[in-house]
Amino acid sequence: MRRLLAVLTVVGALSLLAACGSDEPETDTSQPVTVEIEFSGDTVTPAGDRIRVAKGQEVEFEVKADAPGEIHVHTTPDKTLPYDAGTTLIEVGTFDRPGVYSVESHALGKTIVQLEVS
C-alpha cells in the first residue's frame, strides 16, 4: 500500500510539472516585429534595447528622423538601410539563424537595438 501511494505521489507531481509548461511567452510569428526608432540631432531612441524575435518572423523599422541617414544591421551579409527625413517604414526581412544581431547608427557610433532571434 505504501509503495502504491509513493508511486501515485510521484506520478501526480510529474503531471503537475508537465502542466506548468514553459515560462516563455507564446510568440505570434504571423505579425511582424515593428521597432520604432527616432533620430533627433545626435541622439537615437531606443539606445541598445534587446528585442526578442522568433526565427523566421518579419522585422520592420519605423524610423522618425530629422535628417536622412542609414541604419546598419550586422547580419551575414551586413545590411545598410537608408531612411529619409520624416517617417520611413523599412522592411528588414526575416532572420533564419538564432543569435543576437546588432542594429547600429555608424554616423552616431551608437547601438540602436539588438535583435535576439530564437
TORPA-4810 file (N, C-alpha, C, O; in nm, 3 decimals):
<nodes>
NODE_1_0.082_-0.119_0.000_0.000_0.000_0.000_0.087_0.126_0.000_0.059_0.221_-0.074_M
NODE_2_0.193_0.128_0.084_0.280_0.246_0.088_0.348_0.267_-0.046_0.365_0.381_-0.091_R
NODE_3_0.387_0.157_-0.110_0.453_0.169_-0.239_0.358_0.229_-0.342_0.399_0.313_-0.422_R
NODE_4_0.233_0.187_-0.342_0.133_0.240_-0.434_0.113_0.390_-0.410_0.104_0.467_-0.505_L
NODE_5_0.105_0.431_-0.284_0.091_0.573_-0.251_0.212_0.653_-0.299_0.197_0.764_-0.350_L
NODE_6_0.330_0.599_-0.281_0.452_0.667_-0.325_0.452_0.684_-0.476_0.487_0.791_-0.526_A
NODE_7_0.415_0.580_-0.548_0.410_0.586_-0.695_0.307_0.689_-0.740_0.334_0.768_-0.831_V
NODE_8_0.190_0.689_-0.679_0.085_0.784_-0.716_0.129_0.928_-0.685_0.097_1.019_-0.761_L
NODE_9_0.201_0.948_-0.576_0.250_1.081_-0.541_0.349_1.131_-0.645_0.341_1.246_-0.688_T
NODE_10_0.442_1.045_-0.686_0.541_1.083_-0.787_0.473_1.111_-0.920_0.505_1.211_-0.985_V
NODE_11_0.381_1.027_-0.961_0.310_1.047_-1.088_0.231_1.177_-1.084_0.230_1.251_-1.182_V
NODE_12_0.166_1.206_-0.973_0.090_1.331_-0.959_0.180_1.453_-0.968_0.147_1.551_-1.034_G
NODE_13_0.296_1.446_-0.902_0.390_1.558_-0.905_0.442_1.581_-1.046_0.453_1.695_-1.090_A
NODE_14_0.474_1.473_-1.117_0.522_1.487_-1.255_0.414_1.545_-1.345_0.444_1.624_-1.435_L
NODE_15_0.291_1.508_-1.324_0.180_1.561_-1.403_0.166_1.712_-1.382_0.143_1.787_-1.477_S
NODE_16_0.180_1.756_-1.256_0.172_1.899_-1.228_0.285_1.975_-1.294_0.263_2.082_-1.349_L
NODE_17_0.407_1.920_-1.291_0.520_1.986_-1.355_0.499_1.997_-1.505_0.528_2.100_-1.564_L
NODE_18_0.449_1.891_-1.567_0.425_1.892_-1.711_0.317_1.994_-1.748_0.324_2.056_-1.853_A
NODE_19_0.217_2.010_-1.661_0.108_2.103_-1.690_0.152_2.247_-1.680_0.091_2.334_-1.742_A
NODE_20_0.258_2.275_-1.604_0.303_2.412_-1.587_0.357_2.469_-1.718_0.343_2.588_-1.743_C
NODE_21_0.418_2.386_-1.800_0.468_2.431_-1.928_0.590_2.519_-1.915_0.660_2.516_-1.814_G
NODE_22_0.614_2.596_-2.017_0.733_2.680_-2.025_0.702_2.820_-1.973_0.588_2.866_-1.977_S
NODE_23_0.807_2.886_-1.924_0.792_3.025_-1.882_0.799_3.120_-2.001_0.774_3.239_-1.986_D
NODE_24_0.831_3.069_-2.118_0.843_3.153_-2.237_0.704_3.193_-2.285_0.616_3.107_-2.295_E
NODE_25_0.682_3.320_-2.316_0.552_3.362_-2.370_0.534_3.309_-2.511_0.631_3.289_-2.585_P
NODE_26_0.410_3.287_-2.548_0.381_3.245_-2.685_0.411_3.361_-2.779_0.377_3.475_-2.748_E
NODE_27_0.473_3.333_-2.892_0.507_3.437_-2.988_0.419_3.423_-3.110_0.409_3.314_-3.168_T
NODE_28_0.354_3.531_-3.150_0.272_3.532_-3.270_0.362_3.569_-3.388_0.388_3.687_-3.412_D
NODE_29_0.410_3.469_-3.460_0.504_3.494_-3.570_0.434_3.541_-3.697_0.500_3.574_-3.795_T
NODE_30_0.300_3.543_-3.697_0.230_3.590_-3.816_0.234_3.742_-3.829_0.210_3.795_-3.937_S
NODE_31_0.263_3.811_-3.720_0.273_3.957_-3.721_0.420_3.998_-3.720_0.501_3.937_-3.650_Q
NODE_32_0.455_4.101_-3.796_0.595_4.146_-3.793_0.627_4.213_-3.659_0.539_4.267_-3.592_P
NODE_33_0.753_4.209_-3.623_0.802_4.286_-3.510_0.836_4.424_-3.565_0.922_4.436_-3.653_V
NODE_34_0.769_4.526_-3.514_0.795_4.663_-3.558_0.876_4.735_-3.450_0.831_4.748_-3.336_T
NODE_35_0.993_4.781_-3.488_1.081_4.854_-3.396_1.070_5.001_-3.431_1.103_5.042_-3.543_V
NODE_36_1.024_5.081_-3.335_1.013_5.225_-3.356_1.146_5.290_-3.318_1.195_5.274_-3.206_E
NODE_37_1.204_5.364_-3.413_1.334_5.428_-3.394_1.318_5.577_-3.422_1.257_5.616_-3.521_I
NODE_38_1.374_5.659_-3.332_1.366_5.804_-3.352_1.505_5.867_-3.344_1.578_5.849_-3.246_E
NODE_39_1.539_5.940_-3.450_1.664_6.016_-3.456_1.632_6.164_-3.438_1.544_6.218_-3.506_F
NODE_40_1.703_6.228_-3.347_1.688_6.372_-3.326_1.826_6.428_-3.294_1.881_6.404_-3.186_S
NODE_41_1.880_6.504_-3.388_2.015_6.557_-3.369_2.114_6.443_-3.357_2.122_6.357_-3.446_G
NODE_42_2.190_6.440_-3.246_2.288_6.333_-3.227_2.240_6.226_-3.128_2.321_6.155_-3.068_D
NODE_43_2.108_6.216_-3.111_2.053_6.112_-3.024_1.965_6.016_-3.103_1.908_6.052_-3.206_T
NODE_44_1.956_5.894_-3.053_1.869_5.794_-3.112_1.800_5.718_-2.999_1.860_5.688_-2.896_V
NODE_45_1.672_5.689_-3.020_1.593_5.611_-2.926_1.528_5.498_-3.004_1.471_5.524_-3.110_T
NODE_46_1.534_5.375_-2.958_1.594_5.327_-2.834_1.747_5.331_-2.842_1.806_5.360_-2.946_P
NODE_47_1.809_5.300_-2.728_1.955_5.307_-2.719_2.009_5.177_-2.662_2.045_5.169_-2.544_A
NODE_48_2.015_5.075_-2.746_2.075_4.948_-2.706_1.979_4.845_-2.651_2.022_4.742_-2.600_G
NODE_49_1.847_4.870_-2.658_1.749_4.774_-2.607_1.763_4.640_-2.680_1.802_4.635_-2.796_D
NODE_50_1.730_4.532_-2.610_1.728_4.399_-2.671_1.583_4.363_-2.700_1.497_4.372_-2.613_R
NODE_51_1.558_4.321_-2.824_1.423_4.287_-2.869_1.421_4.143_-2.916_1.503_4.103_-2.998_I
NODE_52_1.326_4.065_-2.863_1.316_3.924_-2.900_1.237_3.909_-3.028_1.132_3.970_-3.047_R
NODE_53_1.290_3.825_-3.117_1.230_3.798_-3.247_1.232_3.647_-3.268_1.334_3.583_-3.241_V
NODE_54_1.122_3.592_-3.315_1.119_3.449_-3.346_1.190_3.423_-3.479_1.183_3.505_-3.571_A
NODE_55_1.256_3.311_-3.487_1.322_3.271_-3.611_1.218_3.268_-3.723_1.113_3.206_-3.708_K
NODE_56_1.247_3.336_-3.834_1.155_3.340_-3.946_1.049_3.448_-3.939_0.969_3.462_-4.031_G
NODE_57_1.047_3.527_-3.831_0.948_3.633_-3.815_0.995_3.760_-3.887_1.113_3.795_-3.880_Q
NODE_58_0.904_3.827_-3.954_0.935_3.952_-4.024_0.971_4.061_-3.923_0.913_4.069_-3.815_E
NODE_59_1.068_4.144_-3.961_1.108_4.258_-3.880_1.099_4.382_-3.967_1.137_4.380_-4.084_V
NODE_60_1.048_4.491_-3.908_1.044_4.618_-3.979_1.080_4.730_-3.882_1.056_4.720_-3.762_E
NODE_61_1.138_4.836_-3.937_1.175_4.953_-3.859_1.086_5.069_-3.903_1.073_5.097_-4.022_F
NODE_62_1.025_5.136_-3.806_0.954_5.260_-3.834_1.044_5.372_-3.783_1.055_5.395_-3.663_E
NODE_63_1.107_5.443_-3.877_1.208_5.542_-3.843_1.150_5.682_-3.856_1.096_5.719_-3.960_V
NODE_64_1.162_5.759_-3.748_1.127_5.901_-3.749_1.257_5.976_-3.731_1.328_5.957_-3.632_K
NODE_65_1.288_6.063_-3.827_1.419_6.129_-3.825_1.409_6.274_-3.869_1.326_6.309_-3.952_A
NODE_66_1.497_6.357_-3.812_1.502_6.497_-3.851_1.596_6.519_-3.970_1.602_6.629_-4.024_D
NODE_67_1.668_6.414_-4.011_1.757_6.422_-4.126_1.772_6.281_-4.184_1.754_6.183_-4.111_A
NODE_68_1.804_6.268_-4.313_1.824_6.135_-4.370_1.949_6.069_-4.313_2.039_6.136_-4.262_P
NODE_69_1.954_5.936_-4.323_2.071_5.863_-4.274_2.063_5.716_-4.309_1.987_5.676_-4.397_G
NODE_70_2.142_5.634_-4.238_2.147_5.490_-4.263_2.148_5.414_-4.131_2.202_5.460_-4.030_E
NODE_71_2.088_5.298_-4.136_2.092_5.203_-4.025_2.168_5.081_-4.075_2.149_5.038_-4.189_I
NODE_72_2.254_5.026_-3.991_2.330_4.907_-4.027_2.285_4.790_-3.940_2.281_4.799_-3.818_H
NODE_73_2.251_4.680_-4.007_2.214_4.557_-3.937_2.328_4.459_-3.960_2.359_4.424_-4.073_V
NODE_74_2.389_4.414_-3.852_2.504_4.326_-3.861_2.459_4.180_-3.872_2.447_4.108_-3.773_H
NODE_75_2.435_4.140_-3.998_2.399_4.003_-4.033_2.504_3.955_-4.132_2.603_4.024_-4.156_T
NODE_76_2.483_3.838_-4.187_2.572_3.789_-4.292_2.490_3.774_-4.418_2.409_3.681_-4.426_T
NODE_77_2.506_3.861_-4.517_2.592_3.980_-4.519_2.525_4.095_-4.443_2.405_4.092_-4.417_P
NODE_78_2.607_4.196_-4.408_2.554_4.315_-4.340_2.450_4.383_-4.429_2.457_4.375_-4.552_D
NODE_79_2.354_4.450_-4.364_2.252_4.526_-4.437_2.268_4.674_-4.405_2.281_4.712_-4.288_K
NODE_80_2.268_4.757_-4.508_2.268_4.902_-4.492_2.132_4.951_-4.539_2.094_4.932_-4.655_T
NODE_81_2.057_5.013_-4.447_1.920_5.052_-4.476_1.906_5.205_-4.466_1.911_5.260_-4.356_L
NODE_82_1.889_5.271_-4.579_1.875_5.418_-4.576_1.734_5.458_-4.532_1.637_5.385_-4.551_P
NODE_83_1.726_5.577_-4.472_1.597_5.636_-4.436_1.601_5.784_-4.470_1.709_5.844_-4.481_Y
NODE_84_1.483_5.843_-4.487_1.470_5.984_-4.521_1.433_6.064_-4.396_1.399_6.007_-4.292_D
NODE_85_1.441_6.196_-4.407_1.387_6.283_-4.303_1.235_6.261_-4.301_1.174_6.239_-4.405_A
NODE_86_1.178_6.268_-4.182_1.035_6.238_-4.168_1.019_6.096_-4.119_1.100_6.047_-4.040_G
NODE_87_0.914_6.028_-4.164_0.886_5.891_-4.122_0.908_5.796_-4.238_0.856_5.816_-4.347_T
NODE_88_0.986_5.691_-4.214_1.017_5.590_-4.315_0.990_5.452_-4.256_1.036_5.423_-4.145_T
NODE_89_0.917_5.368_-4.328_0.897_5.229_-4.287_0.994_5.143_-4.367_0.991_5.142_-4.490_L
NODE_90_1.080_5.070_-4.296_1.181_4.987_-4.361_1.150_4.841_-4.331_1.145_4.801_-4.215_I
NODE_91_1.129_4.762_-4.436_1.109_4.619_-4.419_1.246_4.553_-4.417_1.316_4.549_-4.518_E
NODE_92_1.284_4.501_-4.302_1.417_4.441_-4.284_1.420_4.299_-4.338_1.519_4.258_-4.399_V
NODE_93_1.313_4.224_-4.318_1.307_4.084_-4.360_1.304_3.991_-4.240_1.263_4.030_-4.131_G
NODE_94_1.348_3.867_-4.262_1.347_3.766_-4.157_1.489_3.723_-4.124_1.583_3.747_-4.200_T
NODE_95_1.503_3.657_-4.009_1.631_3.602_-3.965_1.611_3.452_-3.949_1.522_3.407_-3.877_F
NODE_96_1.693_3.373_-4.018_1.678_3.229_-4.018_1.770_3.159_-3.920_1.754_3.039_-3.895_D
NODE_97_1.865_3.231_-3.863_1.958_3.172_-3.767_1.941_3.236_-3.631_1.935_3.358_-3.620_R
NODE_98_1.935_3.154_-3.526_1.930_3.211_-3.391_2.058_3.288_-3.361_2.165_3.255_-3.411_P
NODE_99_2.045_3.391_-3.279_2.161_3.471_-3.240_2.119_3.612_-3.205_2.000_3.644_-3.205_G
NODE_100_2.216_3.695_-3.174_2.192_3.835_-3.142_2.254_3.920_-3.253_2.373_3.908_-3.282_V
NODE_101_2.172_4.005_-3.313_2.214_4.088_-3.425_2.209_4.235_-3.383_2.104_4.285_-3.342_Y
NODE_102_2.321_4.304_-3.394_2.328_4.446_-3.358_2.274_4.531_-3.472_2.300_4.506_-3.590_S
NODE_103_2.198_4.633_-3.433_2.147_4.733_-3.526_2.207_4.866_-3.481_2.186_4.908_-3.367_V
NODE_104_2.281_4.932_-3.571_2.360_5.048_-3.530_2.345_5.166_-3.623_2.306_5.152_-3.739_E
NODE_105_2.377_5.282_-3.569_2.398_5.403_-3.648_2.547_5.427_-3.647_2.602_5.468_-3.544_S
NODE_106_2.613_5.404_-3.758_2.757_5.425_-3.763_2.790_5.575_-3.759_2.894_5.614_-3.706_H
NODE_107_2.701_5.659_-3.814_2.725_5.803_-3.811_2.730_5.855_-3.668_2.807_5.946_-3.637_A
NODE_108_2.645_5.797_-3.579_2.643_5.838_-3.438_2.734_5.752_-3.352_2.763_5.788_-3.238_L
NODE_109_2.777_5.639_-3.406_2.859_5.546_-3.328_2.781_5.484_-3.213_2.835_5.462_-3.105_G
NODE_110_2.651_5.455_-3.237_2.565_5.405_-3.130_2.490_5.279_-3.174_2.450_5.265_-3.289_K
NODE_111_2.471_5.189_-3.077_2.385_5.072_-3.099_2.240_5.117_-3.074_2.210_5.176_-2.970_T
NODE_112_2.152_5.088_-3.168_2.013_5.125_-3.157_1.938_5.015_-3.082_1.877_5.041_-2.978_I
NODE_113_1.943_4.893_-3.135_1.883_4.776_-3.069_1.968_4.654_-3.098_2.054_4.655_-3.186_V
NODE_114_1.941_4.550_-3.023_1.996_4.417_-3.050_1.876_4.326_-3.072_1.788_4.315_-2.986_Q
NODE_115_1.873_4.260_-3.187_1.765_4.166_-3.217_1.807_4.028_-3.171_1.904_3.972_-3.224_L
NODE_116_1.736_3.973_-3.074_1.766_3.840_-3.022_1.673_3.740_-3.089_1.555_3.731_-3.056_E
NODE_117_1.728_3.665_-3.183_1.649_3.571_-3.263_1.661_3.432_-3.203_1.770_3.381_-3.181_V
NODE_118_1.544_3.372_-3.177_1.543_3.235_-3.122_1.430_3.155_-3.182_1.412_3.038_-3.148_S
</nodes>
